[in-house]
Amino acid sequence: MQDSRQAFAPSAADAAATTFPALATASDDVTDNSKTSRWSGVLGGALYHVEVPETWNGKLVMYAHGYRGEGNLLYVDDAPGLRRYLIQQGYAWAASSYSKNFYDVRAGVEDTNALALEFNKIAAANGRALEVPTKIYIAGHSMGGHITAAAIDDETYAAANHKVKYAGALPMCGVVGDTELFDYFAAAQVTAQALAGQANHPFADWSTISNQVLGTLFDMTDPSTLAPKEGAGLAYYSVIQNLTGGTRPMYDLGFLKGQSFYAPLGLFGSDGTVNGILNKSVVDTNRFVYQIDGDTAASTALNTAAQKLTADADANRPRTDGLRWIPKTNGQFSVPVVTLHTLGDLFVPFSMEQIFNQRVAAKGNSNWLVQRAIRGITHCDFTTAEQSAALDAMLKWERDGIKPEGDDVVTPAVVAAPSYGCKFSNSALTIDDTGQAAANTRPGADLARPCVAPAT
């Protein structure tokens, strides 16, 4: 297991810190960001940051960060895309580094919950006595979206060592289909092999055929773009479109320019243990029916040729000492949940939203779910405006009981419409859109988000 591989620790400076910098002031701020209480420390081997506005509304939002890789350095993300909104609206927020890296959703849930439960003690220890939060919410990106969706699930609450009843959730670009993400990675590999004439080559021995397979499918002369070749390459392009959510706007730009598909390519040949989180393979491709649009015969041949991988029994079984190693997102919850996902994301693809929608519906809980599609071309490609609007919608829904608008993510004709995703996309940039604050709109917005008809 990954727990035995190495120690995990913050830097000496981070471990010793008792505070962290105030949020930069923007021209439209309605509060003095420097007057918030900001506390940093270590809890259960994890770093944390906590921020409470001068005038606090009594509510707390927990933030869950995304995948950190396999390094041993721990650090905190300060609720990116959400922090300014939270401060301005009077919410406190808190974020954990988690006590471990890797794809450790179990640690992410437990350490985030533990920090939520410690909130009042941290405040008191820093000289600010606060009432117990009247409501606690959770939001997160990518793996943090998985943590967010799992944290509100009934199975998680029943099994967790640190139990928190969240009042609402915002998973963004999230792995809300849990281990089905790793099935997708495997399906992308076995179809690539089959279309390049390597269908029966051992799945785990990807490195010896990678150059041949990729050279058959793609024009690799320009590393900034993933251009499919005629024939097998275009067939593969169609297969990946259907694996990741079907015909939809932004898929073409996501594949050609967004670069998020390089991440699955880099994971080809994995052993199914999710980099050692499990000790058996959880990967299963038996559920997939591969489709090459417009070519029934080629689709049939591909489905016959592609290797079928089957998960080991009990690879991700329930445990008696807390959560599963990879907690489930079963769709069993009864609090407002708003999700956000970009259409061109091919790392954690839009199909995650479709899987989650179906799971929630199967549990009879669709009335608690709103999903929003964003016309971005890569992973977590949101503006601050899009994220804060989604958070605002979730919080007001919980407060007022009025369900906000969302998108239909499962009806193929709706998802395929040229204007799909326009309703909640907002390409205007702010001071918090890192590296782009000087621009009025995100670079490439004319390509990625063409929601307004050009003037005639």
Stockholm file with secondary structure:
# STOCKHOLM 1.0

chainA/1-456         MQDSRQAFAPSAADAAATTFPALATASDDVTDNSKTSRWSGVLGGALYHVEVPETWNGKLVMYAHGYRGEGNLLYVDDAPGLRRYLIQQGYAWAASSYSKNFYDVRAGVEDTNALALEFNKIAAANGRALEVPTKIYIAGHSMGGHITAAAIDDETYAAANHKVKYAGALPMCGVVGDTELFDYFAAAQVTAQALAGQANHPFADWSTISNQVLGTLFDMTDPSTLAPKEGAGLAYYSVIQNLTGGTRPMYDLGFLKGQSFYAPLGLFGSDGTVNGILNKSVVDTNRFVYQIDGDTAASTALNTAAQKLTADADANRPRTDGLRWIPKTNGQFSVPVVTLHTLGDLFVPFSMEQIFNQRVAAKGNSNWLVQRAIRGITHCDFTTAEQSAALDAMLKWERDGIKPEGDDVVTPAVVAAPSYGCKFSNSALTIDDTGQAAANTRPGADLARPCVAPAT
#=GR chainA/1-456 SS CGGGTCCCEECHHHHHCSCCCCCCCCTTCSSCGGGSEEEEEEETTEEEEEEECSSCCSEEEEEECCCCTTCSEECCCCCTTTHHHHHHTTCEEEEECCSCCSSCHHHHHHHHHHHHHHHHHHHHHTTCCCCCCSEEEEEEETHHHHHHHHHTSHHHHHHCSSCCCCSCEEEESCCTTTTHHHHHHHHHHHHHHHHTTCTTSCTTCGGGTHHHHHHHHEECSCTTCCEECTTHHHHHHHHHHHHTTSSCTTHHHIIIIICTTHHHHHTTTCCSSTTTTSSSCCCCCTTCCCCCTTCHHHHHHHHHHSCCCCCCTTTTCCCSSSSCSSCCCCCCCCSCEEEEEETTCTTTTTHHHHHHHHHHHHTTCGGGEEEEEECCSSTTCCCHHHHHHHHHHHHHHHHHCCCCCCCCCSCHHHHHSTTTTCTTCCCBCCTTSTTCTTSSBCTTHHHHCCCSCCCC
#=GC SS_cons         CGGGTCCCEECHHHHHCSCCCCCCCCTTCSSCGGGSEEEEEEETTEEEEEEECSSCCSEEEEEECCCCTTCSEECCCCCTTTHHHHHHTTCEEEEECCSCCSSCHHHHHHHHHHHHHHHHHHHHHTTCCCCCCSEEEEEEETHHHHHHHHHTSHHHHHHCSSCCCCSCEEEESCCTTTTHHHHHHHHHHHHHHHHTTCTTSCTTCGGGTHHHHHHHHEECSCTTCCEECTTHHHHHHHHHHHHTTSSCTTHHHIIIIICTTHHHHHTTTCCSSTTTTSSSCCCCCTTCCCCCTTCHHHHHHHHHHSCCCCCCTTTTCCCSSSSCSSCCCCCCCCSCEEEEEETTCTTTTTHHHHHHHHHHHHTTCGGGEEEEEECCSSTTCCCHHHHHHHHHHHHHHHHHCCCCCCCCCSCHHHHHSTTTTCTTCCCBCCTTSTTCTTSSBCTTHHHHCCCSCCCC
//
